[in-house]
Structures are given as structure tokens and as C-alpha cells.
Amino acid sequence: MINLKEIRKSCSYSQKELAEKLGIKQQYFRYETNENQILLEIFLKILDV
């Protein structure tokens, strides 16, 4: 299982910083907490960052 929080922290980004880079604003934390299923498009953007 992929842990989005670990990926984000390995890049030294806060949730807010990564959300801004992805253009999704405050929604990002919902992906880390599994409140929302992550879209493939967003997941690929995270990998690019």
C-alpha cells in the first residue's frame, strides 16, 4: 500500500504546499486520511512532484 504522507514528507512538503503545487488547495489532506479516493490524475501529479 502506498503511503501518501510518507511520499509527501520525503519531499519535505507540508500538506498545504503540496496541495498548492497540485492545484487542489485544501482537499489534499482527505487523500492522506483516505476520506476521498485519490484520482489517478492527482496521484500521477504527486509522483511528478
CHARMM-style PDB file with segment names, atoms N, HN, CA, C and O in Angstrom:
ATOM      1  N   MET     1       0.846  -1.186   0.000  1.00  0.00      PROA
ATOM      2  CA  MET     1       0.000   0.000   0.000  1.00  0.00      PROA
ATOM      3  C   MET     1       0.888   1.245   0.000  1.00  0.00      PROA
ATOM      4  O   MET     1       1.895   1.300   0.707  1.00  0.00      PROA
ATOM      5  N   ILE     2       0.514   2.216  -0.781  1.00  0.00      PROA
ATOM      6  HN  ILE     2      -0.304   2.171  -1.355  1.00  0.00      PROA
ATOM      7  CA  ILE     2       1.291   3.451  -0.897  1.00  0.00      PROA
ATOM      8  C   ILE     2       0.843   4.423   0.181  1.00  0.00      PROA
ATOM      9  O   ILE     2      -0.351   4.658   0.366  1.00  0.00      PROA
ATOM     10  N   ASN     3       1.807   4.979   0.885  1.00  0.00      PROA
ATOM     11  HN  ASN     3       2.777   4.787   0.734  1.00  0.00      PROA
ATOM     12  CA  ASN     3       1.506   5.928   1.952  1.00  0.00      PROA
ATOM     13  C   ASN     3       1.806   7.333   1.444  1.00  0.00      PROA
ATOM     14  O   ASN     3       2.968   7.719   1.322  1.00  0.00      PROA
ATOM     15  N   LEU     4       0.763   8.090   1.151  1.00  0.00      PROA
ATOM     16  HN  LEU     4      -0.181   7.777   1.250  1.00  0.00      PROA
ATOM     17  CA  LEU     4       0.936   9.434   0.591  1.00  0.00      PROA
ATOM     18  C   LEU     4       1.650  10.363   1.558  1.00  0.00      PROA
ATOM     19  O   LEU     4       2.410  11.234   1.134  1.00  0.00      PROA
ATOM     20  N   LYS     5       1.415  10.189   2.846  1.00  0.00      PROA
ATOM     21  HN  LYS     5       0.798   9.482   3.190  1.00  0.00      PROA
ATOM     22  CA  LYS     5       2.062  11.039   3.838  1.00  0.00      PROA
ATOM     23  C   LYS     5       3.575  10.842   3.798  1.00  0.00      PROA
ATOM     24  O   LYS     5       4.325  11.816   3.856  1.00  0.00      PROA
ATOM     25  N   GLU     6       4.028   9.601   3.699  1.00  0.00      PROA
ATOM     26  HN  GLU     6       3.419   8.809   3.652  1.00  0.00      PROA
ATOM     27  CA  GLU     6       5.467   9.327   3.629  1.00  0.00      PROA
ATOM     28  C   GLU     6       6.078   9.923   2.362  1.00  0.00      PROA
ATOM     29  O   GLU     6       7.176  10.478   2.396  1.00  0.00      PROA
ATOM     30  N   ILE     7       5.365   9.803   1.255  1.00  0.00      PROA
ATOM     31  HN  ILE     7       4.473   9.351   1.227  1.00  0.00      PROA
ATOM     32  CA  ILE     7       5.861  10.379  -0.008  1.00  0.00      PROA
ATOM     33  C   ILE     7       6.001  11.890   0.141  1.00  0.00      PROA
ATOM     34  O   ILE     7       7.025  12.466  -0.226  1.00  0.00      PROA
ATOM     35  N   ARG     8       4.964  12.526   0.682  1.00  0.00      PROA
ATOM     36  HN  ARG     8       4.132  12.058   0.980  1.00  0.00      PROA
ATOM     37  CA  ARG     8       4.985  13.988   0.850  1.00  0.00      PROA
ATOM     38  C   ARG     8       6.113  14.416   1.778  1.00  0.00      PROA
ATOM     39  O   ARG     8       6.837  15.363   1.473  1.00  0.00      PROA
ATOM     40  N   LYS     9       6.269  13.737   2.893  1.00  0.00      PROA
ATOM     41  HN  LYS     9       5.681  12.967   3.140  1.00  0.00      PROA
ATOM     42  CA  LYS     9       7.311  14.111   3.856  1.00  0.00      PROA
ATOM     43  C   LYS     9       8.710  13.871   3.299  1.00  0.00      PROA
ATOM     44  O   LYS     9       9.639  14.605   3.635  1.00  0.00      PROA
ATOM     45  N   SER    10       8.873  12.860   2.457  1.00  0.00      PROA
ATOM     46  HN  SER    10       8.118  12.264   2.184  1.00  0.00      PROA
ATOM     47  CA  SER    10      10.185  12.603   1.867  1.00  0.00      PROA
ATOM     48  C   SER    10      10.613  13.748   0.947  1.00  0.00      PROA
ATOM     49  O   SER    10      11.799  13.931   0.677  1.00  0.00      PROA
ATOM     50  N   CYS    11       9.629  14.513   0.472  1.00  0.00      PROA
ATOM     51  HN  CYS    11       8.665  14.364   0.692  1.00  0.00      PROA
ATOM     52  CA  CYS    11       9.907  15.680  -0.375  1.00  0.00      PROA
ATOM     53  C   CYS    11       9.947  16.968   0.440  1.00  0.00      PROA
ATOM     54  O   CYS    11      10.142  18.051  -0.113  1.00  0.00      PROA
ATOM     55  N   SER    12       9.762  16.852   1.749  1.00  0.00      PROA
ATOM     56  HN  SER    12       9.604  15.973   2.198  1.00  0.00      PROA
ATOM     57  CA  SER    12       9.791  17.994   2.669  1.00  0.00      PROA
ATOM     58  C   SER    12       8.720  19.044   2.382  1.00  0.00      PROA
ATOM     59  O   SER    12       8.964  20.243   2.510  1.00  0.00      PROA
ATOM     60  N   TYR    13       7.540  18.585   1.996  1.00  0.00      PROA
ATOM     61  HN  TYR    13       7.341  17.611   1.892  1.00  0.00      PROA
ATOM     62  CA  TYR    13       6.415  19.486   1.760  1.00  0.00      PROA
ATOM     63  C   TYR    13       5.399  19.353   2.880  1.00  0.00      PROA
ATOM     64  O   TYR    13       5.197  18.267   3.425  1.00  0.00      PROA
ATOM     65  N   SER    14       4.770  20.453   3.214  1.00  0.00      PROA
ATOM     66  HN  SER    14       4.934  21.334   2.772  1.00  0.00      PROA
ATOM     67  CA  SER    14       3.604  20.393   4.097  1.00  0.00      PROA
ATOM     68  C   SER    14       2.418  19.992   3.224  1.00  0.00      PROA
ATOM     69  O   SER    14       2.514  20.001   1.997  1.00  0.00      PROA
ATOM     70  N   GLN    15       1.302  19.641   3.859  1.00  0.00      PROA
ATOM     71  HN  GLN    15       1.224  19.634   4.856  1.00  0.00      PROA
ATOM     72  CA  GLN    15       0.103  19.321   3.087  1.00  0.00      PROA
ATOM     73  C   GLN    15      -0.323  20.512   2.246  1.00  0.00      PROA
ATOM     74  O   GLN    15      -0.708  20.356   1.087  1.00  0.00      PROA
ATOM     75  N   LYS    16      -0.256  21.693   2.827  1.00  0.00      PROA
ATOM     76  HN  LYS    16       0.057  21.819   3.768  1.00  0.00      PROA
ATOM     77  CA  LYS    16      -0.665  22.904   2.118  1.00  0.00      PROA
ATOM     78  C   LYS    16       0.233  23.161   0.909  1.00  0.00      PROA
ATOM     79  O   LYS    16      -0.258  23.491  -0.171  1.00  0.00      PROA
ATOM     80  N   GLU    17       1.542  23.010   1.085  1.00  0.00      PROA
ATOM     81  HN  GLU    17       1.941  22.742   1.962  1.00  0.00      PROA
ATOM     82  CA  GLU    17       2.473  23.258  -0.020  1.00  0.00      PROA
ATOM     83  C   GLU    17       2.224  22.293  -1.173  1.00  0.00      PROA
ATOM     84  O   GLU    17       2.192  22.696  -2.336  1.00  0.00      PROA
ATOM     85  N   LEU    18       2.050  21.026  -0.844  1.00  0.00      PROA
ATOM     86  HN  LEU    18       2.076  20.699   0.101  1.00  0.00      PROA
ATOM     87  CA  LEU    18       1.830  20.045  -1.902  1.00  0.00      PROA
ATOM     88  C   LEU    18       0.492  20.281  -2.589  1.00  0.00      PROA
ATOM     89  O   LEU    18       0.394  20.174  -3.811  1.00  0.00      PROA
ATOM     90  N   ALA    19      -0.524  20.596  -1.820  1.00  0.00      PROA
ATOM     91  HN  ALA    19      -0.444  20.683  -0.826  1.00  0.00      PROA
ATOM     92  CA  ALA    19      -1.836  20.874  -2.404  1.00  0.00      PROA
ATOM     93  C   ALA    19      -1.751  22.040  -3.381  1.00  0.00      PROA
ATOM     94  O   ALA    19      -2.359  21.997  -4.451  1.00  0.00      PROA
ATOM     95  N   GLU    20      -1.008  23.074  -3.025  1.00  0.00      PROA
ATOM     96  HN  GLU    20      -0.514  23.109  -2.156  1.00  0.00      PROA
ATOM     97  CA  GLU    20      -0.849  24.219  -3.919  1.00  0.00      PROA
ATOM     98  C   GLU    20      -0.123  23.816  -5.200  1.00  0.00      PROA
ATOM     99  O   GLU    20      -0.502  24.252  -6.287  1.00  0.00      PROA
ATOM    100  N   LYS    21       0.914  22.991  -5.084  1.00  0.00      PROA
ATOM    101  HN  LYS    21       1.222  22.637  -4.201  1.00  0.00      PROA
ATOM    102  CA  LYS    21       1.641  22.531  -6.266  1.00  0.00      PROA
ATOM    103  C   LYS    21       0.745  21.686  -7.176  1.00  0.00      PROA
ATOM    104  O   LYS    21       0.890  21.706  -8.398  1.00  0.00      PROA
ATOM    105  N   LEU    22      -0.183  20.944  -6.561  1.00  0.00      PROA
ATOM    106  HN  LEU    22      -0.301  20.928  -5.568  1.00  0.00      PROA
ATOM    107  CA  LEU    22      -1.086  20.089  -7.323  1.00  0.00      PROA
ATOM    108  C   LEU    22      -2.306  20.843  -7.829  1.00  0.00      PROA
ATOM    109  O   LEU    22      -3.044  20.338  -8.676  1.00  0.00      PROA
ATOM    110  N   GLY    23      -2.523  22.050  -7.313  1.00  0.00      PROA
ATOM    111  HN  GLY    23      -1.924  22.460  -6.625  1.00  0.00      PROA
ATOM    112  CA  GLY    23      -3.672  22.844  -7.718  1.00  0.00      PROA
ATOM    113  C   GLY    23      -4.984  22.341  -7.143  1.00  0.00      PROA
ATOM    114  O   GLY    23      -6.037  22.497  -7.761  1.00  0.00      PROA
ATOM    115  N   ILE    24      -4.923  21.730  -5.950  1.00  0.00      PROA
ATOM    116  HN  ILE    24      -4.068  21.603  -5.448  1.00  0.00      PROA
ATOM    117  CA  ILE    24      -6.149  21.192  -5.371  1.00  0.00      PROA
ATOM    118  C   ILE    24      -6.492  21.839  -4.038  1.00  0.00      PROA
ATOM    119  O   ILE    24      -7.477  21.448  -3.413  1.00  0.00      PROA
ATOM    120  N   LYS    25      -5.735  22.790  -3.594  1.00  0.00      PROA
ATOM    121  HN  LYS    25      -4.934  23.108  -4.102  1.00  0.00      PROA
ATOM    122  CA  LYS    25      -5.997  23.549  -2.362  1.00  0.00      PROA
ATOM    123  C   LYS    25      -6.151  22.660  -1.142  1.00  0.00      PROA
ATOM    124  O   LYS    25      -5.268  21.851  -0.857  1.00  0.00      PROA
ATOM    125  N   GLN    26      -7.245  22.790  -0.423  1.00  0.00      PROA
ATOM    126  HN  GLN    26      -7.962  23.447  -0.655  1.00  0.00      PROA
ATOM    127  CA  GLN    26      -7.405  22.134   0.878  1.00  0.00      PROA
ATOM    128  C   GLN    26      -7.849  20.667   0.799  1.00  0.00      PROA
ATOM    129  O   GLN    26      -8.004  20.031   1.842  1.00  0.00      PROA
ATOM    130  N   GLN    27      -8.051  20.129  -0.361  1.00  0.00      PROA
ATOM    131  HN  GLN    27      -7.925  20.645  -1.208  1.00  0.00      PROA
ATOM    132  CA  GLN    27      -8.534  18.756  -0.491  1.00  0.00      PROA
ATOM    133  C   GLN    27      -7.475  17.708  -0.197  1.00  0.00      PROA
ATOM    134  O   GLN    27      -7.814  16.559   0.087  1.00  0.00      PROA
ATOM    135  N   TYR    28      -6.213  18.071  -0.256  1.00  0.00      PROA
ATOM    136  HN  TYR    28      -5.938  19.004  -0.487  1.00  0.00      PROA
ATOM    137  CA  TYR    28      -5.155  17.067  -0.186  1.00  0.00      PROA
ATOM    138  C   TYR    28      -5.210  16.204   1.069  1.00  0.00      PROA
ATOM    139  O   TYR    28      -5.002  14.994   0.982  1.00  0.00      PROA
ATOM    140  N   PHE    29      -5.483  16.788   2.231  1.00  0.00      PROA
ATOM    141  HN  PHE    29      -5.652  17.771   2.302  1.00  0.00      PROA
ATOM    142  CA  PHE    29      -5.474  16.014   3.471  1.00  0.00      PROA
ATOM    143  C   PHE    29      -6.471  14.862   3.415  1.00  0.00      PROA
ATOM    144  O   PHE    29      -6.279  13.837   4.069  1.00  0.00      PROA
ATOM    145  N   ARG    30      -7.517  15.028   2.647  1.00  0.00      PROA
ATOM    146  HN  ARG    30      -7.673  15.861   2.116  1.00  0.00      PROA
ATOM    147  CA  ARG    30      -8.522  13.964   2.528  1.00  0.00      PROA
ATOM    148  C   ARG    30      -7.955  12.735   1.828  1.00  0.00      PROA
ATOM    149  O   ARG    30      -8.384  11.612   2.094  1.00  0.00      PROA
ATOM    150  N   TYR    31      -7.003  12.944   0.944  1.00  0.00      PROA
ATOM    151  HN  TYR    31      -6.655  13.856   0.728  1.00  0.00      PROA
ATOM    152  CA  TYR    31      -6.367  11.806   0.294  1.00  0.00      PROA
ATOM    153  C   TYR    31      -5.469  11.063   1.278  1.00  0.00      PROA
ATOM    154  O   TYR    31      -5.444   9.832   1.286  1.00  0.00      PROA
ATOM    155  N   GLU    32      -4.738  11.794   2.100  1.00  0.00      PROA
ATOM    156  HN  GLU    32      -4.759  12.794   2.094  1.00  0.00      PROA
ATOM    157  CA  GLU    32      -3.848  11.167   3.078  1.00  0.00      PROA
ATOM    158  C   GLU    32      -4.624  10.397   4.137  1.00  0.00      PROA
ATOM    159  O   GLU    32      -4.148   9.376   4.632  1.00  0.00      PROA
ATOM    160  N   THR    33      -5.799  10.872   4.486  1.00  0.00      PROA
ATOM    161  HN  THR    33      -6.185  11.702   4.084  1.00  0.00      PROA
ATOM    162  CA  THR    33      -6.591  10.218   5.532  1.00  0.00      PROA
ATOM    163  C   THR    33      -7.607   9.231   4.958  1.00  0.00      PROA
ATOM    164  O   THR    33      -8.434   8.690   5.692  1.00  0.00      PROA
ATOM    165  N   ASN    34      -7.544   9.002   3.664  1.00  0.00      PROA
ATOM    166  HN  ASN    34      -6.873   9.442   3.068  1.00  0.00      PROA
ATOM    167  CA  ASN    34      -8.448   8.079   2.968  1.00  0.00      PROA
ATOM    168  C   ASN    34      -9.919   8.476   3.055  1.00  0.00      PROA
ATOM    169  O   ASN    34     -10.799   7.626   2.922  1.00  0.00      PROA
ATOM    170  N   GLU    35     -10.189   9.752   3.274  1.00  0.00      PROA
ATOM    171  HN  GLU    35      -9.474  10.443   3.382  1.00  0.00      PROA
ATOM    172  CA  GLU    35     -11.572  10.231   3.251  1.00  0.00      PROA
ATOM    173  C   GLU    35     -12.086  10.279   1.814  1.00  0.00      PROA
ATOM    174  O   GLU    35     -13.272  10.061   1.565  1.00  0.00      PROA
ATOM    175  N   ASN    36     -11.202  10.560   0.884  1.00  0.00      PROA
ATOM    176  HN  ASN    36     -10.238  10.737   1.087  1.00  0.00      PROA
ATOM    177  CA  ASN    36     -11.540  10.578  -0.539  1.00  0.00      PROA
ATOM    178  C   ASN    36     -10.608   9.625  -1.266  1.00  0.00      PROA
ATOM    179  O   ASN    36      -9.429   9.511  -0.931  1.00  0.00      PROA
ATOM    180  N   GLN    37     -11.143   8.953  -2.252  1.00  0.00      PROA
ATOM    181  HN  GLN    37     -12.100   9.046  -2.524  1.00  0.00      PROA
ATOM    182  CA  GLN    37     -10.308   8.108  -3.085  1.00  0.00      PROA
ATOM    183  C   GLN    37      -9.522   9.010  -4.021  1.00  0.00      PROA
ATOM    184  O   GLN    37     -10.082   9.915  -4.639  1.00  0.00      PROA
ATOM    185  N   ILE    38      -8.234   8.763  -4.123  1.00  0.00      PROA
ATOM    186  HN  ILE    38      -7.779   8.027  -3.621  1.00  0.00      PROA
ATOM    187  CA  ILE    38      -7.392   9.629  -4.945  1.00  0.00      PROA
ATOM    188  C   ILE    38      -7.613   9.319  -6.428  1.00  0.00      PROA
ATOM    189  O   ILE    38      -7.677   8.159  -6.835  1.00  0.00      PROA
ATOM    190  N   LEU    39      -7.725  10.361  -7.205  1.00  0.00      PROA
ATOM    191  HN  LEU    39      -7.673  11.303  -6.874  1.00  0.00      PROA
ATOM    192  CA  LEU    39      -7.870  10.211  -8.648  1.00  0.00      PROA
ATOM    193  C   LEU    39      -6.507   9.891  -9.251  1.00  0.00      PROA
ATOM    194  O   LEU    39      -5.481  10.363  -8.762  1.00  0.00      PROA
ATOM    195  N   LEU    40      -6.499   9.107 -10.290  1.00  0.00      PROA
ATOM    196  HN  LEU    40      -7.333   8.724 -10.688  1.00  0.00      PROA
ATOM    197  CA  LEU    40      -5.250   8.735 -10.947  1.00  0.00      PROA
ATOM    198  C   LEU    40      -4.483   9.975 -11.390  1.00  0.00      PROA
ATOM    199  O   LEU    40      -3.261  10.034 -11.258  1.00  0.00      PROA
ATOM    200  N   GLU    41      -5.192  10.953 -11.910  1.00  0.00      PROA
ATOM    201  HN  GLU    41      -6.185  10.905 -12.017  1.00  0.00      PROA
ATOM    202  CA  GLU    41      -4.566  12.202 -12.368  1.00  0.00      PROA
ATOM    203  C   GLU    41      -3.800  12.886 -11.233  1.00  0.00      PROA
ATOM    204  O   GLU    41      -2.676  13.348 -11.433  1.00  0.00      PROA
ATOM    205  N   ILE    42      -4.402  12.951 -10.050  1.00  0.00      PROA
ATOM    206  HN  ILE    42      -5.315  12.575  -9.888  1.00  0.00      PROA
ATOM    207  CA  ILE    42      -3.752  13.579  -8.894  1.00  0.00      PROA
ATOM    208  C   ILE    42      -2.575  12.732  -8.438  1.00  0.00      PROA
ATOM    209  O   ILE    42      -1.517  13.271  -8.112  1.00  0.00      PROA
ATOM    210  N   PHE    43      -2.741  11.424  -8.410  1.00  0.00      PROA
ATOM    211  HN  PHE    43      -3.600  10.986  -8.676  1.00  0.00      PROA
ATOM    212  CA  PHE    43      -1.656  10.526  -7.998  1.00  0.00      PROA
ATOM    213  C   PHE    43      -0.440  10.688  -8.912  1.00  0.00      PROA
ATOM    214  O   PHE    43       0.695  10.741  -8.437  1.00  0.00      PROA
ATOM    215  N   LEU    44      -0.673  10.766 -10.192  1.00  0.00      PROA
ATOM    216  HN  LEU    44      -1.595  10.723 -10.578  1.00  0.00      PROA
ATOM    217  CA  LEU    44       0.441  10.950 -11.134  1.00  0.00      PROA
ATOM    218  C   LEU    44       1.125  12.292 -10.931  1.00  0.00      PROA
ATOM    219  O   LEU    44       2.345  12.384 -11.063  1.00  0.00      PROA
ATOM    220  N   LYS    45       0.362  13.340 -10.610  1.00  0.00      PROA
ATOM    221  HN  LYS    45      -0.630  13.265 -10.503  1.00  0.00      PROA
ATOM    222  CA  LYS    45       0.945  14.646 -10.325  1.00  0.00      PROA
ATOM    223  C   LYS    45       1.822  14.565  -9.078  1.00  0.00      PROA
ATOM    224  O   LYS    45       2.900  15.158  -9.041  1.00  0.00      PROA
ATOM    225  N   ILE    46       1.369  13.835  -8.055  1.00  0.00      PROA
ATOM    226  HN  ILE    46       0.493  13.353  -8.085  1.00  0.00      PROA
ATOM    227  CA  ILE    46       2.156  13.679  -6.834  1.00  0.00      PROA
ATOM    228  C   ILE    46       3.485  13.016  -7.153  1.00  0.00      PROA
ATOM    229  O   ILE    46       4.526  13.439  -6.651  1.00  0.00      PROA
ATOM    230  N   LEU    47       3.460  11.993  -7.975  1.00  0.00      PROA
ATOM    231  HN  LEU    47       2.614  11.649  -8.383  1.00  0.00      PROA
ATOM    232  CA  LEU    47       4.695  11.311  -8.349  1.00  0.00      PROA
ATOM    233  C   LEU    47       5.629  12.216  -9.127  1.00  0.00      PROA
ATOM    234  O   LEU    47       6.849  12.101  -9.002  1.00  0.00      PROA
ATOM    235  N   ASP    48       5.075  13.118  -9.932  1.00  0.00      PROA
ATOM    236  HN  ASP    48       4.085  13.211 -10.034  1.00  0.00      PROA
ATOM    237  CA  ASP    48       5.903  14.070 -10.680  1.00  0.00      PROA
ATOM    238  C   ASP    48       6.573  15.084  -9.770  1.00  0.00      PROA
ATOM    239  O   ASP    48       7.708  15.493 -10.014  1.00  0.00      PROA
ATOM    240  N   VAL    49       5.867  15.490  -8.719  1.00  0.00      PROA
ATOM    241  HN  VAL    49       4.945  15.157  -8.521  1.00  0.00      PROA
ATOM    242  CA  VAL    49       6.402  16.482  -7.788  1.00  0.00      PROA
ATOM    243  C   VAL    49       7.527  15.832  -7.024  1.00  0.00      PROA
ATOM    244  OT1 VAL    49       8.144  16.470  -6.171  1.00  0.00      PROA
TER     245      VAL     49
END
